[in-house]
Amino acid sequence: MSADDDVLNSTPALSAMYRLQWEEVQQAWVLLYPEGMVKLNGSAGEIIKRLDGQKNVVALIAELEKDFETTGLQNDVLAFLDIAKQQGWVKP
């Protein structure tokens, strides 16, 4: 099994030290944490708000592609999740 297969079968969730919140003033999703805030772009917000620790990445990608009536999001989602894990926003 490849590293991508491991990620695709994982069930990521938001790390406990972060809280996702919609900021009306900024018209953006943000991650709040004790030291501050991270403003997410639209794509990042759409991915993070779907992370529930139960659905795997394959299901997440399928949901995004259905909701936005597109295909081919796998590489972008995997790239974002890699960054989010490195930043500590998401746990595998």
MODELLER restraints for C-alpha pairs under 7 A, 6 or more apart:
rsr = mdl.restraints
at = mdl.atoms
rsr.add(forms.Gaussian(group=physical.xy_distance, feature=features.Distance(at['CA:7:A'], at['CA:57:A']), mean=6.92, stdev=0.5))
rsr.add(forms.Gaussian(group=physical.xy_distance, feature=features.Distance(at['CA:8:A'], at['CA:56:A']), mean=6.57, stdev=0.5))
rsr.add(forms.Gaussian(group=physical.xy_distance, feature=features.Distance(at['CA:8:A'], at['CA:57:A']), mean=4.73, stdev=0.5))
rsr.add(forms.Gaussian(group=physical.xy_distance, feature=features.Distance(at['CA:8:A'], at['CA:58:A']), mean=5.37, stdev=0.5))
rsr.add(forms.Gaussian(group=physical.xy_distance, feature=features.Distance(at['CA:9:A'], at['CA:56:A']), mean=5.40, stdev=0.5))
rsr.add(forms.Gaussian(group=physical.xy_distance, feature=features.Distance(at['CA:9:A'], at['CA:57:A']), mean=6.05, stdev=0.5))
rsr.add(forms.Gaussian(group=physical.xy_distance, feature=features.Distance(at['CA:9:A'], at['CA:58:A']), mean=6.70, stdev=0.5))
rsr.add(forms.Gaussian(group=physical.xy_distance, feature=features.Distance(at['CA:10:A'], at['CA:56:A']), mean=5.25, stdev=0.5))
rsr.add(forms.Gaussian(group=physical.xy_distance, feature=features.Distance(at['CA:10:A'], at['CA:57:A']), mean=6.15, stdev=0.5))
rsr.add(forms.Gaussian(group=physical.xy_distance, feature=features.Distance(at['CA:10:A'], at['CA:92:A']), mean=6.36, stdev=0.5))
rsr.add(forms.Gaussian(group=physical.xy_distance, feature=features.Distance(at['CA:11:A'], at['CA:53:A']), mean=4.93, stdev=0.5))
rsr.add(forms.Gaussian(group=physical.xy_distance, feature=features.Distance(at['CA:11:A'], at['CA:54:A']), mean=5.46, stdev=0.5))
rsr.add(forms.Gaussian(group=physical.xy_distance, feature=features.Distance(at['CA:11:A'], at['CA:55:A']), mean=5.47, stdev=0.5))
rsr.add(forms.Gaussian(group=physical.xy_distance, feature=features.Distance(at['CA:11:A'], at['CA:56:A']), mean=4.27, stdev=0.5))
rsr.add(forms.Gaussian(group=physical.xy_distance, feature=features.Distance(at['CA:11:A'], at['CA:57:A']), mean=6.31, stdev=0.5))
rsr.add(forms.Gaussian(group=physical.xy_distance, feature=features.Distance(at['CA:11:A'], at['CA:92:A']), mean=6.32, stdev=0.5))
rsr.add(forms.Gaussian(group=physical.xy_distance, feature=features.Distance(at['CA:12:A'], at['CA:51:A']), mean=6.02, stdev=0.5))
rsr.add(forms.Gaussian(group=physical.xy_distance, feature=features.Distance(at['CA:12:A'], at['CA:53:A']), mean=4.99, stdev=0.5))
rsr.add(forms.Gaussian(group=physical.xy_distance, feature=features.Distance(at['CA:12:A'], at['CA:90:A']), mean=6.48, stdev=0.5))
rsr.add(forms.Gaussian(group=physical.xy_distance, feature=features.Distance(at['CA:12:A'], at['CA:91:A']), mean=5.64, stdev=0.5))
rsr.add(forms.Gaussian(group=physical.xy_distance, feature=features.Distance(at['CA:12:A'], at['CA:92:A']), mean=4.40, stdev=0.5))
rsr.add(forms.Gaussian(group=physical.xy_distance, feature=features.Distance(at['CA:13:A'], at['CA:51:A']), mean=4.89, stdev=0.5))
rsr.add(forms.Gaussian(group=physical.xy_distance, feature=features.Distance(at['CA:13:A'], at['CA:52:A']), mean=5.22, stdev=0.5))
rsr.add(forms.Gaussian(group=physical.xy_distance, feature=features.Distance(at['CA:13:A'], at['CA:53:A']), mean=4.34, stdev=0.5))
rsr.add(forms.Gaussian(group=physical.xy_distance, feature=features.Distance(at['CA:13:A'], at['CA:90:A']), mean=5.62, stdev=0.5))
rsr.add(forms.Gaussian(group=physical.xy_distance, feature=features.Distance(at['CA:13:A'], at['CA:91:A']), mean=5.59, stdev=0.5))
rsr.add(forms.Gaussian(group=physical.xy_distance, feature=features.Distance(at['CA:13:A'], at['CA:92:A']), mean=6.68, stdev=0.5))
rsr.add(forms.Gaussian(group=physical.xy_distance, feature=features.Distance(at['CA:14:A'], at['CA:51:A']), mean=6.49, stdev=0.5))
rsr.add(forms.Gaussian(group=physical.xy_distance, feature=features.Distance(at['CA:14:A'], at['CA:89:A']), mean=5.99, stdev=0.5))
rsr.add(forms.Gaussian(group=physical.xy_distance, feature=features.Distance(at['CA:14:A'], at['CA:90:A']), mean=4.54, stdev=0.5))
rsr.add(forms.Gaussian(group=physical.xy_distance, feature=features.Distance(at['CA:14:A'], at['CA:91:A']), mean=6.22, stdev=0.5))
rsr.add(forms.Gaussian(group=physical.xy_distance, feature=features.Distance(at['CA:15:A'], at['CA:88:A']), mean=6.89, stdev=0.5))
rsr.add(forms.Gaussian(group=physical.xy_distance, feature=features.Distance(at['CA:15:A'], at['CA:89:A']), mean=5.39, stdev=0.5))
rsr.add(forms.Gaussian(group=physical.xy_distance, feature=features.Distance(at['CA:15:A'], at['CA:90:A']), mean=4.92, stdev=0.5))
rsr.add(forms.Gaussian(group=physical.xy_distance, feature=features.Distance(at['CA:15:A'], at['CA:91:A']), mean=5.46, stdev=0.5))
rsr.add(forms.Gaussian(group=physical.xy_distance, feature=features.Distance(at['CA:17:A'], at['CA:33:A']), mean=5.97, stdev=0.5))
rsr.add(forms.Gaussian(group=physical.xy_distance, feature=features.Distance(at['CA:18:A'], at['CA:31:A']), mean=5.91, stdev=0.5))
rsr.add(forms.Gaussian(group=physical.xy_distance, feature=features.Distance(at['CA:18:A'], at['CA:32:A']), mean=5.48, stdev=0.5))
rsr.add(forms.Gaussian(group=physical.xy_distance, feature=features.Distance(at['CA:18:A'], at['CA:33:A']), mean=4.91, stdev=0.5))
rsr.add(forms.Gaussian(group=physical.xy_distance, feature=features.Distance(at['CA:18:A'], at['CA:89:A']), mean=6.70, stdev=0.5))
rsr.add(forms.Gaussian(group=physical.xy_distance, feature=features.Distance(at['CA:19:A'], at['CA:31:A']), mean=5.45, stdev=0.5))
rsr.add(forms.Gaussian(group=physical.xy_distance, feature=features.Distance(at['CA:19:A'], at['CA:32:A']), mean=5.08, stdev=0.5))
rsr.add(forms.Gaussian(group=physical.xy_distance, feature=features.Distance(at['CA:19:A'], at['CA:33:A']), mean=6.62, stdev=0.5))
rsr.add(forms.Gaussian(group=physical.xy_distance, feature=features.Distance(at['CA:20:A'], at['CA:29:A']), mean=6.82, stdev=0.5))
rsr.add(forms.Gaussian(group=physical.xy_distance, feature=features.Distance(at['CA:20:A'], at['CA:30:A']), mean=5.78, stdev=0.5))
rsr.add(forms.Gaussian(group=physical.xy_distance, feature=features.Distance(at['CA:20:A'], at['CA:31:A']), mean=4.67, stdev=0.5))
rsr.add(forms.Gaussian(group=physical.xy_distance, feature=features.Distance(at['CA:20:A'], at['CA:32:A']), mean=6.38, stdev=0.5))
rsr.add(forms.Gaussian(group=physical.xy_distance, feature=features.Distance(at['CA:21:A'], at['CA:29:A']), mean=5.68, stdev=0.5))
rsr.add(forms.Gaussian(group=physical.xy_distance, feature=features.Distance(at['CA:21:A'], at['CA:30:A']), mean=5.44, stdev=0.5))
rsr.add(forms.Gaussian(group=physical.xy_distance, feature=features.Distance(at['CA:21:A'], at['CA:31:A']), mean=6.41, stdev=0.5))
rsr.add(forms.Gaussian(group=physical.xy_distance, feature=features.Distance(at['CA:22:A'], at['CA:28:A']), mean=5.92, stdev=0.5))
rsr.add(forms.Gaussian(group=physical.xy_distance, feature=features.Distance(at['CA:22:A'], at['CA:29:A']), mean=4.44, stdev=0.5))
rsr.add(forms.Gaussian(group=physical.xy_distance, feature=features.Distance(at['CA:22:A'], at['CA:30:A']), mean=6.21, stdev=0.5))
rsr.add(forms.Gaussian(group=physical.xy_distance, feature=features.Distance(at['CA:23:A'], at['CA:29:A']), mean=5.97, stdev=0.5))
rsr.add(forms.Gaussian(group=physical.xy_distance, feature=features.Distance(at['CA:23:A'], at['CA:30:A']), mean=6.66, stdev=0.5))
rsr.add(forms.Gaussian(group=physical.xy_distance, feature=features.Distance(at['CA:28:A'], at['CA:39:A']), mean=6.79, stdev=0.5))
rsr.add(forms.Gaussian(group=physical.xy_distance, feature=features.Distance(at['CA:28:A'], at['CA:40:A']), mean=6.56, stdev=0.5))
rsr.add(forms.Gaussian(group=physical.xy_distance, feature=features.Distance(at['CA:28:A'], at['CA:41:A']), mean=6.92, stdev=0.5))
rsr.add(forms.Gaussian(group=physical.xy_distance, feature=features.Distance(at['CA:28:A'], at['CA:42:A']), mean=6.96, stdev=0.5))
rsr.add(forms.Gaussian(group=physical.xy_distance, feature=features.Distance(at['CA:29:A'], at['CA:39:A']), mean=6.33, stdev=0.5))
rsr.add(forms.Gaussian(group=physical.xy_distance, feature=features.Distance(at['CA:29:A'], at['CA:40:A']), mean=5.56, stdev=0.5))
rsr.add(forms.Gaussian(group=physical.xy_distance, feature=features.Distance(at['CA:29:A'], at['CA:45:A']), mean=5.40, stdev=0.5))
rsr.add(forms.Gaussian(group=physical.xy_distance, feature=features.Distance(at['CA:30:A'], at['CA:37:A']), mean=6.49, stdev=0.5))
rsr.add(forms.Gaussian(group=physical.xy_distance, feature=features.Distance(at['CA:30:A'], at['CA:38:A']), mean=5.43, stdev=0.5))
rsr.add(forms.Gaussian(group=physical.xy_distance, feature=features.Distance(at['CA:30:A'], at['CA:39:A']), mean=4.44, stdev=0.5))
rsr.add(forms.Gaussian(group=physical.xy_distance, feature=features.Distance(at['CA:30:A'], at['CA:40:A']), mean=5.46, stdev=0.5))
rsr.add(forms.Gaussian(group=physical.xy_distance, feature=features.Distance(at['CA:31:A'], at['CA:37:A']), mean=5.54, stdev=0.5))
rsr.add(forms.Gaussian(group=physical.xy_distance, feature=features.Distance(at['CA:31:A'], at['CA:38:A']), mean=5.02, stdev=0.5))
rsr.add(forms.Gaussian(group=physical.xy_distance, feature=features.Distance(at['CA:31:A'], at['CA:39:A']), mean=6.54, stdev=0.5))
rsr.add(forms.Gaussian(group=physical.xy_distance, feature=features.Distance(at['CA:32:A'], at['CA:38:A']), mean=6.58, stdev=0.5))
rsr.add(forms.Gaussian(group=physical.xy_distance, feature=features.Distance(at['CA:61:A'], at['CA:73:A']), mean=6.59, stdev=0.5))
rsr.add(forms.Gaussian(group=physical.xy_distance, feature=features.Distance(at['CA:61:A'], at['CA:74:A']), mean=6.23, stdev=0.5))
rsr.add(forms.Gaussian(group=physical.xy_distance, feature=features.Distance(at['CA:65:A'], at['CA:71:A']), mean=5.38, stdev=0.5))
rsr.add(forms.Gaussian(group=physical.xy_distance, feature=features.Distance(at['CA:65:A'], at['CA:73:A']), mean=6.86, stdev=0.5))
rsr.add(forms.Gaussian(group=physical.xy_distance, feature=features.Distance(at['CA:84:A'], at['CA:90:A']), mean=5.58, stdev=0.5))
rsr.add(forms.Gaussian(group=physical.xy_distance, feature=features.Distance(at['CA:85:A'], at['CA:91:A']), mean=6.16, stdev=0.5))
